[in-house]
């Protein structure tokens, strides 16, 4: 158990819908990261927040957005869902910015299925 | 951004030593090499990290030559439970102050299959 929690574990929805994935980082961690993992794309970095502020952006679509709240939990919002958005979505956290010595701890993931 | 190249897959028998090499030709001076392990349907887990020469912990060893253009993760005496995907990730030291932007590129990793 990494100490990072994600809810829900599974999510099944239809195309065009909007969903929210939630992540609670490890106690004391200020950075939260979101990743998408689909079968053919590997692990893709989406976005990072540090102490409530967006810090880095990766391959995140405009239909996707995220935020980190004052209690440091984070939410990833996915809208206008398409079949290709079906994937495992991981949240990770680290004490500080991702850097040597500040390893990322990953949550168990949320499996999103878009029908 | 340093781009990495790893073999897509590797097979090994139980009890053997496995070496997985990652190529990172354009690695930056302040990049560290970090390796993660991922089991099916689980999040990746940190294994080891190094800057140069050799680093060893209870799980693995990491060899980085002087030119730092590649690194080799060495898993001694693998068991069936080591079957997983292994990712090589150059990680840059974060800026001390100011807004920084950096990518965290895991790539597709190396799928290691351990055979009984």
Interface residues (C-beta under 8 A of the other chain):
Chain A: X2 X4 X33 X35 X41 X42 X43 X44 X45 X48 X55 X56 X57 X58 X88 X90 X92 X96 X97 X98 X99 X100 X101 X102 X103 X104 X105 X106 X107 X108 X109 X111
Chain B: X32 X34 X38 X41 X42 X43 X44 X45 X46 X49 X51 X87 X91 X92 X93 X94 X95 X99 X100 X101 X102 X103 X104 X105 X106 X107 X108 X109
